[in-house]
Amino acid sequence: AVARYLANGAPDTTFGADGNGIAEIDLGTDGDFVADGGVAADLAIDADGNLVIVGAAVDGAYVVSGKGKKAVEREVLDHRIALVRLDTDGNLDSSFGDDGVVLTSIPDTDSEAATAVAILSDGDILVGGGGTFTIETSDGSSRKKKGGTRRVSGSGAILVRYDASAGYALDTNFGGGDGIAVDTQFVLGDGYILGTRV
């Protein structure tokens, strides 16, 4: 949700659908991903006065592992970077993304979230954030897999650029050709740090 207040601190009743100064946002779906929650982290105002908001969308599901008395239920969360545009009245801009929402999945991440947004001079949108990543390596953690490789988790910074001239699709001239740039570090079991950058 996004709230707008007047200069005196009172809710702006002209903003949002319910006359309370709050715009509720339905983050929708992305394939099998169904957003049932989310968080806003930053916003920018474009040249037309629209609000461009970034954060994370979350899809939570419960899975059961084990059998009988040893069965354990746990919640598994799936994340997407959420990019939202509202018009000046606080309504989702249907001309932007999928009814005002663009959800982006970052490859090899266990979780991802956007924390900053900038609107560039050409209208492109640059989003910054972070996430946790998992890779396979011949050295590393105790989570050993077949074939002598191990799965190692690490953290990283994420930049995503959306192309205004292509309907705010991912900018294929940015990052690794998919509009996404990441800079990650993984601490291996022998104390070495493995860094990757795209």
N, C-alpha and C positions, 0 to 999 in steps of 0.2 A: 504494500500500500504506500501511497505518497500523499502527504498532507500539505496544504498551502494555507498560510496565515497572513492576515492583514498586518499593516505596520504596527497596530496597537496590540498584536498578539492574539486577536480573536480569529477563529476559523473563517476562511474565505468561503462563504456559502455558495458562491458562484462556481466553485471548483468541485468536480466529482459529480457522480450521478445522484447522490442522495441528499445533496444540499447541506452537507456537514463539513465540507472542506477536505474530504478524504476521497482519493481515487483508489478503488480496489482493483487489483490486476489479476486476471486469469491468465496464467502462463501457458496454458494449453498443452499440446502434445508434440512429440518429435519421434515419429515411428512408434516403437513399442514403449517409448518413454512417455509417462503421463505425470506431469508436474502436480504434486499435491501440496507443495509448499515452496517457499522461496524467501530470499532476503535481498533488499536493495542496499547498495553500498555507495554509489556515487551518481551524480547527474550533471548534465550540461544542458544549456539552452541553445538551440540552433538559431539560424538567422530569421526564421519565421516565428520564433517564440515557442516552438514545440519543446517539450521536455524529453531528453534522451537519458534513460536510466539504465544502469548496469548493476548486476549482482549475480546471484546463483539461483537456479531452479533445482528442486530436489524431488526425486521419486523414491518413496520408501516402500519396501516390500518385506514381508516376514518369511523366512525360510526355516525349515526344520532339518537338523542334521542329527544322525544317530537314530537308533531304534529303541522301542520299548521304554524302559525306565531311564535309559541314557539319552533319550531324545531331548534336544535342546532347541528352543526357538529363539532366533535372533533376527534383528532388523538389519537389512542391507539397504544402503542408500546409494542411489545413482544420482550424479550431478550433471548439470549443463551450465555453461555460461549463458546468462540471460541478458538480452538487449531489448529494451522496450522504448517505444516512442508514444508519448501522449500529446494530444493537441492542447491548445491554450486553455480549454475548459476542463481538462483532466480526463478526456475520453481516449481510449486506445485509437491510434491512427491506423485505419484500415488500409491505407496506401503503403504502409511500411511492414515488410516481412509478412508473417502469417497473422493477419488481423492485429497488427501492432507489435508483434513479438517475434524475435529471432532467437532460437536456441542453438547453441554451438557445443558440440562434443569435441574434446581435445584428445587425440590418439594417445594411448598408453597411460592415461591418467586413471587413478583410483578415485580422485575427486578434483574438481576444478571450480574456481569462482573468480569473478571479475571484481576488482576493487577500485578501478579508476577509469574514466572515459574522457576523451577529448574529441572535439569536432574540428577537423583540419580545414585549411583554407579552401580546398577543392570540394568540401562537403563530405569527404570520407570520414568514417568514424574509427578511431583507434581506441582499443580497449586493453587495459592492463590488468593482470591478476596473478594468480599462482595456483599451484596444485601439488598433489603427490603423484609420483610416477613409479612405474614398475618396469624393470628390464630384466633380461636374462644375461648372465655372465658366467664365465668359467670359475670365477672366484667370488666370494661374497658371503652372504648370510648363511644361516643354517638351514634355510628352506631349500634344500637340494632337490633338484628334479632329475629325471632320467636323462642319461647321456652326459652326466657330469656337469650340467649347468645349474645355476642357482638363480632364483628370483630375488632381486634386490630392489628395495623401495628407497626413494629419495624425494627431495622437494625441488621445486623449480619455479621460475618466473615465466609468465605467459604474456605474449602480445598478440592481439588479433586485429586485423584491419579489414573493414567492410567497405566495399567499393560503391560509392554513391551512383556512379554512372551505370552500374550493373544491378540496380535495384537492391543495393546493400547486401549483395552476395559476398562471400569471402574473396578478398583481393588476391588473384593468382600471381600478381607481380610482387607479392610481399612474402617474406619468410621462406619456407621451403617450397613455394609454388602453390600452396594451399591457403594462403592468407594467415598462416599461423607461424609464430616464432617462439621457440622455447629455449630456456637456458637452465639446465638441471645439474644437480650434484648428487652422487651416490657414494655413501661410505661403505667400502668393501670390508670383508672380514679380516683382512691383513692390515688394516689401518689406512690403506690408500684411498684417495678420493678420486672417483671417476666423474669427469665432467663431460656433458654433451651440449651442443649448441646447434640450433637450426635457424 
